[in-house]
Amino acid sequence: SRFDAEDGVAAFFVDEADQNATDLNSDGDATDLVVHIYDGATTTLTNTQLASNPSTPQVELEDGKAVIRVSEFSQGQTNFNGDADTTDNVLFVHDVATTAQANLGYECTSDSYRGIQSYAVDGGLIAFRYSEGGQNLDGNSDGDLSDAIYAIYDIAAATVTDTGLAGPQYSLALHDGYAAFLVVEWQQGNTVLNGDGDTEDWVLHLYDHGLKTTSNLISASSTYSHDLGGGTVAVQVREAEEGTDLNGDTDTDDKVIVLHDVTGGPGRTLALASGGSTWVADMSDEVLAFRPRESDQGGMDLHGDGDAVDYVGHLHDLSTGVTTNLGLASETIAVAERTVAFRVNESQQGMTDLNGDGDATDAVLYVTVELLFGDGFESGDTTSWSASAP
């Protein structure tokens, strides 16, 4: 979150104290982190003169725009959102080509767990949460100022759409004009959102910017547990909160992958428990990569190493609907289009030496070497996968 790069442009923070105690944003001190932008095509370095919160600095580049979370206090104690104080962090958009800047006029609440998720930027839109207290606005009309409310900013139109829905930290996914986020029932005026009779759940919602509407997808989820790609929302659903066995192992103790089409219709389960307390998965417009936990999948040995204690990598092709077990114990996963990289622990792969160094204590990187599902992978043939990057 301290720097970003896209299409030959880099955005980064300069520490005034380390820059010979230079006041880079003209606020009379030299204690700030100020965003600078370097354009490789023109070899131009631009000082935006905008300072971010030193504990949670954030800048993100998208389509020639830099989105910056600006600290009122660090910016000469200037009031940017009209709430009569100078303690907030307010979103700005800086145009790389013209250097024009737009103040959204909205506080952007911090995310102490994953700073990069304080806001999301894609396709000319910014999805963010504002603190009702920081904005001095009861955004969901529940009679208090204790919630954080989702909003969408259209950069070209310079307009904000307030969803009026409250949610937690680390809950933003934004892609192709859609935003997916979790709404907390007890923060939303103690409203039952998934039909189970209680107000204890976090329920998935989808915002359609084309229609300016928000739909309840009626899937109870957990922290940072969903993504968008290929017209699909993938979400990790808690069986206990839905009261349903979604992966066929006769209990309701798991977290199971469910897919929703952005155009509507009921969700469909992949019948595989994604496992763990965090969302270890990645998604593109072509493929979803995730890792079911064997112990949550009815104690099944999913990759033939003789135990049921591992997380095993799986791929779901969004165009064909085919899910393939890779047969490899996966720790972390990254996806870009149809290329997938994942980290395999030798000790969890049947104590197999995967990099030829004579031991089984390493973690080895695997990558796809052919288009997914292009030559018999539908049958589960993963022989074309290699531990050696091409």
C-alpha positions in Angstrom: 0.0 0.0 0.0 3.1 2.3 0.2 3.6 2.2 -3.6 1.9 1.0 -6.8 2.9 0.7 -10.5 0.8 0.4 -13.7 1.6 0.9 -17.4 4.9 2.6 -16.9 3.8 4.8 -14.1 4.9 4.5 -10.4 3.3 6.1 -7.4 5.1 6.1 -4.1 5.4 8.0 -0.7 8.3 10.2 0.0 9.2 10.7 3.7 9.8 14.4 4.3 12.1 13.7 7.2 14.3 11.4 5.1 14.3 13.9 2.2 16.6 16.3 4.1 13.7 17.5 6.2 11.9 19.0 3.2 8.3 20.3 3.5 6.9 18.6 0.4 3.2 19.5 0.9 3.6 23.1 2.1 2.0 22.6 5.5 4.9 24.0 7.6 6.4 20.8 8.8 8.6 18.0 7.6 7.0 15.0 9.2 4.7 13.7 6.5 4.6 11.0 3.8 3.8 12.7 0.5 2.7 10.9 -2.7 4.9 11.4 -5.8 4.2 10.0 -9.2 6.8 9.1 -11.9 5.8 8.7 -15.5 8.3 6.5 -17.3 7.0 7.6 -20.8 7.7 11.2 -20.2 10.3 10.8 -17.4 8.3 13.3 -15.4 8.3 13.2 -11.5 5.3 14.9 -10.0 4.8 15.9 -6.4 1.1 15.6 -5.7 1.6 17.5 -2.4 -0.9 15.1 -0.8 0.1 13.4 2.5 -1.3 10.2 3.7 -1.8 8.8 7.3 1.7 7.7 8.3 0.4 4.6 10.0 -1.8 3.5 7.1 -0.5 5.2 3.9 -2.2 4.1 0.8 -2.1 4.9 -2.9 -3.4 2.9 -5.9 -3.0 3.4 -9.6 -5.7 2.5 -12.1 -6.2 3.7 -15.7 -4.1 6.8 -15.3 -5.5 7.9 -12.0 -3.9 7.7 -8.6 -6.3 7.2 -5.7 -4.9 8.5 -2.4 -6.1 8.3 1.1 -5.2 11.8 2.4 -4.8 12.6 6.1 -6.5 15.9 7.1 -4.1 16.2 10.0 -1.0 15.6 7.9 -2.3 18.0 5.3 -1.9 21.1 7.5 -5.0 20.1 9.6 -7.3 20.9 6.7 -11.0 20.0 6.7 -11.7 18.0 3.5 -15.1 16.4 4.2 -17.0 19.3 5.8 -17.6 17.7 9.2 -16.0 20.5 11.4 -12.9 18.5 12.4 -9.5 17.7 10.9 -9.0 14.1 12.1 -10.2 12.2 9.1 -8.6 10.4 6.1 -10.3 11.5 2.9 -10.1 10.0 -0.6 -8.6 12.1 -3.4 -8.1 11.2 -7.1 -5.1 12.6 -8.9 -5.0 12.5 -12.7 -1.5 11.4 -13.8 -1.6 13.1 -17.2 -3.2 16.5 -16.3 -2.3 16.6 -12.5 -5.9 17.6 -11.8 -7.1 16.5 -8.4 -10.6 15.7 -7.1 -11.6 15.5 -3.5 -14.4 12.9 -2.9 -15.4 14.7 0.2 -15.8 11.4 2.1 -13.9 9.9 4.9 -12.4 6.5 4.1 -12.2 4.4 7.2 -9.1 2.4 7.8 -8.6 -1.3 7.6 -6.2 -2.4 10.4 -5.9 -6.0 9.0 -5.3 -5.4 5.3 -4.5 -1.8 4.6 -4.7 -2.3 0.9 -8.4 -3.1 1.3 -9.3 0.3 2.7 -10.7 0.9 -0.7 -10.8 -0.9 -4.1 -10.3 0.6 -7.6 -11.4 -0.9 -10.9 -12.9 0.2 -14.2 -13.3 3.9 -13.3 -14.9 3.1 -9.9 -13.8 3.3 -6.3 -15.5 1.2 -3.7 -14.8 2.3 -0.1 -16.3 2.4 3.4 -16.8 5.7 5.3 -17.1 5.9 9.1 -20.4 7.4 10.1 -18.7 9.1 13.0 -15.9 10.4 10.8 -18.4 11.7 8.2 -21.0 12.8 10.8 -23.7 11.0 8.8 -26.1 8.2 9.8 -25.6 6.4 6.4 -27.9 3.5 7.1 -30.5 5.4 9.1 -30.4 3.1 12.2 -30.1 5.9 14.7 -26.4 5.8 15.5 -23.1 6.9 14.1 -21.2 3.7 15.0 -21.1 1.9 11.6 -19.0 2.0 8.4 -21.1 2.3 5.2 -20.2 1.2 1.7 -20.1 3.8 -1.1 -19.1 3.8 -4.8 -17.4 6.7 -6.5 -17.6 7.1 -10.3 -14.4 8.9 -11.3 -15.6 10.1 -14.7 -19.0 11.4 -13.4 -17.5 12.6 -10.1 -20.5 11.2 -8.3 -20.9 9.1 -5.1 -23.5 6.4 -4.7 -24.1 5.7 -1.0 -25.4 2.1 -0.6 -26.7 2.7 2.9 -25.4 -0.7 4.0 -22.9 -1.3 6.8 -20.1 -3.8 6.8 -16.8 -4.9 8.3 -13.2 -4.4 7.5 -11.5 -6.3 4.6 -14.7 -6.9 2.7 -14.4 -5.2 -0.7 -14.3 -6.8 -4.1 -14.7 -4.7 -7.2 -14.6 -5.7 -10.9 -16.3 -4.8 -14.2 -18.8 -2.5 -12.7 -19.8 -4.7 -9.8 -18.9 -4.5 -6.1 -19.3 -7.4 -3.7 -19.3 -6.8 0.0 -20.6 -8.2 3.3 -23.4 -6.5 5.3 -23.4 -7.1 9.1 -26.9 -7.8 10.3 -26.6 -6.3 13.7 -25.0 -3.1 12.3 -27.8 -2.8 9.8 -30.5 -2.1 12.4 -30.6 -5.7 13.6 -32.0 -6.9 10.3 -32.3 -10.5 9.3 -30.7 -10.7 5.9 -30.3 -14.4 5.2 -33.6 -15.7 6.5 -32.3 -17.7 9.4 -34.2 -15.8 12.1 -31.2 -14.3 13.9 -29.2 -11.1 13.3 -25.7 -12.5 13.9 -24.5 -13.0 10.3 -22.4 -11.2 7.7 -24.4 -11.5 4.4 -23.1 -11.1 0.9 -24.5 -8.2 -1.2 -23.8 -7.2 -4.8 -23.8 -3.7 -6.2 -24.5 -3.2 -9.9 -23.2 0.2 -11.0 -25.0 0.1 -14.4 -28.3 -0.2 -12.7 -27.3 1.6 -9.5 -28.9 -1.2 -7.5 -27.7 -3.5 -4.7 -28.9 -7.1 -4.4 -28.8 -9.4 -1.4 -27.2 -12.7 -2.4 -28.3 -14.4 0.8 -25.0 -16.1 1.6 -23.6 -15.8 5.1 -19.9 -15.5 4.9 -16.8 -14.5 6.9 -14.0 -12.0 6.9 -12.4 -11.2 3.5 -13.9 -14.3 2.0 -15.1 -13.5 -1.5 -14.0 -12.3 -4.9 -15.3 -11.3 -8.4 -14.3 -12.5 -11.8 -15.9 -13.6 -15.1 -19.4 -12.4 -14.2 -19.2 -14.6 -11.0 -19.0 -13.9 -7.3 -17.2 -16.6 -5.4 -17.8 -16.7 -1.7 -16.8 -18.8 1.3 -20.1 -19.6 3.0 -20.3 -20.7 6.7 -22.5 -23.8 6.8 -23.4 -23.2 10.5 -24.9 -19.8 9.6 -26.9 -21.2 6.8 -27.9 -24.3 8.7 -27.1 -26.5 5.6 -24.5 -29.2 4.7 -23.1 -27.7 1.5 -20.2 -30.2 0.8 -22.0 -33.5 1.6 -19.9 -34.6 4.6 -22.9 -34.8 6.9 -22.0 -31.9 9.2 -22.5 -28.1 9.1 -19.1 -27.1 10.5 -17.4 -26.1 7.3 -16.8 -23.1 5.1 -17.8 -24.1 1.5 -17.3 -22.3 -1.9 -20.5 -21.0 -3.4 -20.7 -19.2 -6.8 -23.3 -16.5 -7.7 -23.8 -15.1 -11.2 -23.8 -11.3 -11.2 -26.9 -11.4 -13.4 -28.9 -13.2 -10.7 -30.3 -16.6 -9.9 -29.6 -18.9 -6.9 -26.0 -19.7 -5.8 -24.4 -23.0 -6.6 -22.1 -24.8 -4.4 -18.8 -26.4 -5.5 -19.3 -28.9 -2.6 -15.8 -28.3 -1.4 -14.8 -26.9 2.0 -12.3 -24.1 1.5 -11.2 -24.4 5.1 -9.1 -22.3 7.4 -9.9 -19.0 9.1 -8.8 -16.9 6.1 -9.7 -16.8 2.4 -6.7 -18.4 0.6 -7.9 -18.2 -3.0 -7.5 -16.1 -6.1 -9.7 -15.4 -9.1 -9.5 -14.0 -12.6 -12.1 -13.8 -15.4 -11.2 -17.3 -16.4 -10.5 -19.4 -13.3 -10.9 -19.7 -9.6 -8.1 -21.3 -7.6 -8.6 -22.4 -4.0 -7.6 -25.0 -1.5 -10.0 -27.3 0.2 -9.0 -28.6 3.7 -9.0 -32.4 3.8 -10.2 -32.6 7.4 -13.2 -30.4 6.5 -14.0 -32.5 3.5 -15.1 -35.5 5.5 -11.5 -36.5 6.3 -10.8 -37.3 2.6 -7.2 -37.8 1.4 -7.4 -35.5 -1.6 -3.9 -36.0 -2.9 -2.9 -39.5 -2.0 -0.3 -39.0 0.7 -2.0 -41.2 3.2 -3.3 -38.5 5.6 -6.2 -36.0 5.7 -4.5 -33.0 7.3 -3.5 -30.9 4.2 -4.9 -28.1 2.0 -5.1 -29.3 -1.6 -5.1 -27.0 -4.6 -8.2 -27.0 -6.9 -9.0 -25.1 -10.0 -12.5 -24.2 -11.2 -12.9 -23.1 -14.9 -15.6 -20.4 -14.9 -16.4 -20.9 -18.6 -16.9 -24.7 -18.5 -17.9 -25.2 -14.9 -15.3 -27.9 -14.5 -13.4 -28.3 -11.2 -10.0 -30.1 -11.2 -8.1 -31.4 -8.2 -4.4 -30.6 -8.8 -3.3 -33.2 -6.3 -0.8 -30.8 -4.7 -0.8 -29.5 -1.1 -1.0 -25.7 -1.6 -0.1 -22.9 0.8 -0.6 -19.8 -1.2 -2.1 -19.2 -4.6 -2.0 -16.4 -7.2 -4.0 -16.1 -10.5 -3.6 -13.9 -13.6 -5.9 -14.7 -16.5 -5.2 -18.4 -17.1 -1.9 -18.6 -15.4 -1.9 -20.0 -11.8 1.1 -20.1 -9.4 0.9 -21.9 -6.1 3.4 -22.8 -3.3 3.6 -26.5 -2.5 5.1 -27.7 0.8 7.2 -30.9 0.3 6.5 -32.1 3.8 2.7 -32.0 3.1 3.2 -33.6 -0.3 4.0 -37.1 1.1 7.5 -35.9 2.2 8.5 -35.7 -1.5 11.6 -33.9 -2.7 10.2 -31.6 -5.4 13.3 -29.5 -6.2 15.9 -32.3 -6.2 18.0 -31.1 -3.3 17.9 -34.3 -1.3 15.5 -33.3 1.4 11.7 -32.7 1.8 11.7 -29.6 3.9 11.2 -26.9 1.3 8.3 -25.0 -0.3 8.4 -25.2 -4.1 6.7 -23.0 -6.6 4.4 -24.6 -9.3 3.0 -22.7 -12.3 0.7 -23.7 -15.1 2.6 -24.5 -18.3 -0.5 -24.9 -20.6 -3.9 -23.4 -20.9 -6.1 -24.8 -18.2 -8.4 -27.6 -19.2 -7.1 -27.4 -22.7 -5.9 -31.0 -23.2 -7.7 -33.5 -21.1 -7.4 -31.8 -17.8 -11.2 -32.2 -17.5 -10.5 -35.8 -16.6 -8.2 -34.8 -13.9 -5.0 -35.4 -15.8 -2.4 -33.0 -14.3 0.7 -34.6 -15.8 1.4 -31.4 -17.8 1.9 -29.5 -14.5 5.6 -29.0 -13.6 7.5 -27.8 -10.6 9.9 -26.0 -13.1 8.7 -22.6 -14.3 8.8 -22.5 -18.2 
